[in-house]
């Protein structure tokens, strides 16, 4: 697994559709639901007429943790849901990545969110590791 300033990612040797399905299953196993899905390839073709690799953005939410965080920071909805992406790097090879919840929530300046950020981060790390 690799980390960046704003996310965690992993390269997997499996087909795109299988990777998306495995990512959805891993999210569900950690208590996340997918609130929205953006097929970036489709949208870029529709809006710009360009071809792009297979790429999906999954807007994931863990309701109990989101509720807890929103009680501490009502405007946190601006940063929700947690984005998880899957894209095709090459035939049979994909990248799966998730936002770093800790980094994301530090911009609020609200220290009361640290525990929720840690819990979300641990769950998303397990998701990425298990795909």
KEMAR-245923 format. One record per residue (C-alpha): residue number from 1; residue in one letter; y, z, x. Coordinates in Angstrom, 3 decimals. Layout:
<atoms>
<atom num="NUM" residu="A" yy="Y" zz="Z" xx="X"/>
...
</atoms>
This chain:
<atoms>
<atom num="1" residu="X" yy="0.000" zz="0.000" xx="0.000"/>
<atom num="2" residu="X" yy="3.494" zz="-0.813" xx="1.231"/>
<atom num="3" residu="X" yy="6.720" zz="0.902" xx="0.287"/>
<atom num="4" residu="X" yy="10.273" zz="-0.362" xx="0.140"/>
<atom num="5" residu="X" yy="13.536" zz="1.425" xx="-0.604"/>
<atom num="6" residu="X" yy="12.965" zz="0.807" xx="-4.313"/>
<atom num="7" residu="X" yy="9.263" zz="0.252" xx="-4.884"/>
<atom num="8" residu="X" yy="5.634" zz="0.344" xx="-3.893"/>
<atom num="9" residu="X" yy="3.486" zz="-2.762" xx="-3.622"/>
<atom num="10" residu="X" yy="0.035" zz="-3.941" xx="-2.817"/>
<atom num="11" residu="X" yy="-1.519" zz="-7.336" xx="-2.211"/>
<atom num="12" residu="X" yy="-4.855" zz="-7.887" xx="-3.948"/>
<atom num="13" residu="X" yy="-7.414" zz="-10.626" xx="-3.494"/>
<atom num="14" residu="X" yy="-8.138" zz="-11.466" xx="-7.102"/>
<atom num="15" residu="X" yy="-7.020" zz="-14.039" xx="-9.652"/>
<atom num="16" residu="X" yy="-3.708" zz="-13.585" xx="-11.457"/>
<atom num="17" residu="X" yy="-5.096" zz="-13.051" xx="-14.977"/>
<atom num="18" residu="X" yy="-7.566" zz="-10.447" xx="-13.690"/>
<atom num="19" residu="X" yy="-4.790" zz="-8.678" xx="-11.782"/>
<atom num="20" residu="X" yy="-2.555" zz="-8.519" xx="-14.863"/>
<atom num="21" residu="X" yy="-5.431" zz="-7.176" xx="-16.973"/>
<atom num="22" residu="X" yy="-6.357" zz="-4.595" xx="-14.312"/>
<atom num="23" residu="X" yy="-2.726" zz="-3.513" xx="-14.043"/>
<atom num="24" residu="X" yy="-2.481" zz="-3.015" xx="-17.804"/>
<atom num="25" residu="X" yy="-5.714" zz="-0.986" xx="-17.786"/>
<atom num="26" residu="X" yy="-4.528" zz="1.141" xx="-14.847"/>
<atom num="27" residu="X" yy="-1.225" zz="1.828" xx="-16.613"/>
<atom num="28" residu="X" yy="-3.056" zz="2.896" xx="-19.766"/>
<atom num="29" residu="X" yy="-5.335" zz="5.182" xx="-17.750"/>
<atom num="30" residu="X" yy="-2.223" zz="6.974" xx="-16.438"/>
<atom num="31" residu="X" yy="-0.694" zz="7.352" xx="-19.909"/>
<atom num="32" residu="X" yy="1.708" zz="4.403" xx="-19.796"/>
<atom num="33" residu="X" yy="2.207" zz="1.923" xx="-22.573"/>
<atom num="34" residu="X" yy="3.697" zz="-1.510" xx="-22.010"/>
<atom num="35" residu="X" yy="6.846" zz="-1.704" xx="-24.141"/>
<atom num="36" residu="X" yy="7.769" zz="-5.217" xx="-23.136"/>
<atom num="37" residu="X" yy="6.473" zz="-8.108" xx="-21.117"/>
<atom num="38" residu="X" yy="8.527" zz="-10.859" xx="-19.530"/>
<atom num="39" residu="X" yy="6.754" zz="-13.984" xx="-18.360"/>
<atom num="40" residu="X" yy="9.274" zz="-14.941" xx="-15.699"/>
<atom num="41" residu="X" yy="7.636" zz="-18.296" xx="-15.012"/>
<atom num="42" residu="X" yy="7.964" zz="-19.243" xx="-18.680"/>
<atom num="43" residu="X" yy="11.564" zz="-18.016" xx="-18.949"/>
<atom num="44" residu="X" yy="12.716" zz="-19.838" xx="-15.814"/>
<atom num="45" residu="X" yy="11.111" zz="-23.040" xx="-17.070"/>
<atom num="46" residu="X" yy="12.733" zz="-22.595" xx="-20.488"/>
<atom num="47" residu="X" yy="16.218" zz="-21.639" xx="-19.260"/>
<atom num="48" residu="X" yy="16.527" zz="-23.589" xx="-16.009"/>
<atom num="49" residu="X" yy="13.838" zz="-26.261" xx="-16.210"/>
<atom num="50" residu="X" yy="12.378" zz="-25.085" xx="-12.888"/>
<atom num="51" residu="X" yy="8.808" zz="-24.413" xx="-11.864"/>
<atom num="52" residu="X" yy="8.055" zz="-20.954" xx="-10.529"/>
<atom num="53" residu="X" yy="4.946" zz="-19.028" xx="-9.558"/>
<atom num="54" residu="X" yy="3.075" zz="-16.985" xx="-12.172"/>
<atom num="55" residu="X" yy="5.083" zz="-13.780" xx="-12.431"/>
<atom num="56" residu="X" yy="5.136" zz="-11.082" xx="-15.099"/>
<atom num="57" residu="X" yy="7.344" zz="-8.022" xx="-15.501"/>
<atom num="58" residu="X" yy="5.719" zz="-5.204" xx="-17.474"/>
<atom num="59" residu="X" yy="8.096" zz="-2.577" xx="-18.862"/>
<atom num="60" residu="X" yy="5.946" zz="0.558" xx="-18.757"/>
<atom num="61" residu="X" yy="6.681" zz="3.914" xx="-20.347"/>
<atom num="62" residu="X" yy="4.909" zz="7.252" xx="-20.290"/>
<atom num="63" residu="X" yy="6.209" zz="8.780" xx="-23.547"/>
<atom num="64" residu="X" yy="5.848" zz="12.501" xx="-22.711"/>
<atom num="65" residu="X" yy="7.568" zz="12.090" xx="-19.350"/>
<atom num="66" residu="X" yy="10.251" zz="9.798" xx="-20.751"/>
<atom num="67" residu="X" yy="10.974" zz="12.323" xx="-23.509"/>
<atom num="68" residu="X" yy="11.210" zz="15.173" xx="-21.012"/>
<atom num="69" residu="X" yy="13.581" zz="13.193" xx="-18.783"/>
<atom num="70" residu="X" yy="15.749" zz="12.044" xx="-21.697"/>
<atom num="71" residu="X" yy="16.210" zz="15.659" xx="-22.764"/>
<atom num="72" residu="X" yy="17.749" zz="16.361" xx="-19.350"/>
<atom num="73" residu="X" yy="19.671" zz="13.090" xx="-19.056"/>
<atom num="74" residu="X" yy="20.349" zz="11.251" xx="-22.345"/>
<atom num="75" residu="X" yy="21.809" zz="8.192" xx="-20.598"/>
<atom num="76" residu="X" yy="18.581" zz="7.754" xx="-18.631"/>
<atom num="77" residu="X" yy="17.604" zz="5.062" xx="-21.114"/>
<atom num="78" residu="X" yy="19.707" zz="2.757" xx="-18.937"/>
<atom num="79" residu="X" yy="16.961" zz="3.015" xx="-16.304"/>
<atom num="80" residu="X" yy="13.965" zz="2.789" xx="-18.615"/>
<atom num="81" residu="X" yy="11.288" zz="1.511" xx="-18.838"/>
<atom num="82" residu="X" yy="9.675" zz="1.598" xx="-15.398"/>
<atom num="83" residu="X" yy="9.109" zz="-1.954" xx="-14.242"/>
<atom num="84" residu="X" yy="5.771" zz="-3.026" xx="-12.853"/>
<atom num="85" residu="X" yy="5.378" zz="-6.595" xx="-11.609"/>
<atom num="86" residu="X" yy="2.474" zz="-8.887" xx="-10.900"/>
<atom num="87" residu="X" yy="2.943" zz="-12.253" xx="-9.278"/>
<atom num="88" residu="X" yy="0.740" zz="-14.883" xx="-7.766"/>
<atom num="89" residu="X" yy="1.244" zz="-15.112" xx="-4.029"/>
<atom num="90" residu="X" yy="-1.345" zz="-17.873" xx="-3.600"/>
<atom num="91" residu="X" yy="-4.499" zz="-18.988" xx="-5.377"/>
<atom num="92" residu="X" yy="-6.650" zz="-15.882" xx="-5.806"/>
<atom num="93" residu="X" yy="-4.105" zz="-13.564" xx="-4.210"/>
<atom num="94" residu="X" yy="-1.496" zz="-11.492" xx="-6.053"/>
<atom num="95" residu="X" yy="1.143" zz="-8.883" xx="-5.473"/>
<atom num="96" residu="X" yy="1.305" zz="-5.893" xx="-7.782"/>
<atom num="97" residu="X" yy="4.285" zz="-3.568" xx="-7.446"/>
<atom num="98" residu="X" yy="6.099" zz="-0.762" xx="-9.243"/>
<atom num="99" residu="X" yy="9.523" zz="0.788" xx="-9.116"/>
<atom num="100" residu="X" yy="9.864" zz="3.926" xx="-6.991"/>
<atom num="101" residu="X" yy="10.710" zz="6.458" xx="-9.702"/>
<atom num="102" residu="X" yy="12.050" zz="8.968" xx="-7.207"/>
<atom num="103" residu="X" yy="14.525" zz="6.497" xx="-5.755"/>
<atom num="104" residu="X" yy="15.489" zz="5.260" xx="-9.188"/>
<atom num="105" residu="X" yy="16.190" zz="8.694" xx="-10.612"/>
<atom num="106" residu="X" yy="18.205" zz="9.958" xx="-7.638"/>
<atom num="107" residu="X" yy="21.091" zz="7.738" xx="-8.705"/>
<atom num="108" residu="X" yy="21.608" zz="10.030" xx="-11.698"/>
<atom num="109" residu="X" yy="22.554" zz="12.931" xx="-9.448"/>
<atom num="110" residu="X" yy="20.623" zz="15.219" xx="-11.809"/>
<atom num="111" residu="X" yy="18.297" zz="17.478" xx="-9.800"/>
<atom num="112" residu="X" yy="16.533" zz="18.540" xx="-13.002"/>
<atom num="113" residu="X" yy="14.813" zz="15.134" xx="-13.015"/>
<atom num="114" residu="X" yy="13.057" zz="15.686" xx="-9.681"/>
<atom num="115" residu="X" yy="9.816" zz="16.975" xx="-11.221"/>
<atom num="116" residu="X" yy="9.598" zz="14.118" xx="-13.720"/>
<atom num="117" residu="X" yy="10.356" zz="11.608" xx="-10.968"/>
<atom num="118" residu="X" yy="7.582" zz="13.083" xx="-8.839"/>
<atom num="119" residu="X" yy="5.077" zz="12.927" xx="-11.720"/>
<atom num="120" residu="X" yy="5.991" zz="9.342" xx="-12.638"/>
<atom num="121" residu="X" yy="5.883" zz="8.340" xx="-8.980"/>
<atom num="122" residu="X" yy="2.434" zz="9.819" xx="-8.468"/>
<atom num="123" residu="X" yy="1.128" zz="8.077" xx="-11.575"/>
<atom num="124" residu="X" yy="2.572" zz="4.702" xx="-10.572"/>
<atom num="125" residu="X" yy="1.145" zz="5.079" xx="-7.057"/>
<atom num="126" residu="X" yy="-2.297" zz="5.640" xx="-8.592"/>
<atom num="127" residu="X" yy="-1.796" zz="2.580" xx="-10.789"/>
<atom num="128" residu="X" yy="-0.966" zz="0.346" xx="-7.826"/>
<atom num="129" residu="X" yy="-3.769" zz="1.812" xx="-5.705"/>
<atom num="130" residu="X" yy="-6.373" zz="1.276" xx="-8.421"/>
<atom num="131" residu="X" yy="-5.603" zz="-2.374" xx="-9.210"/>
</atoms>
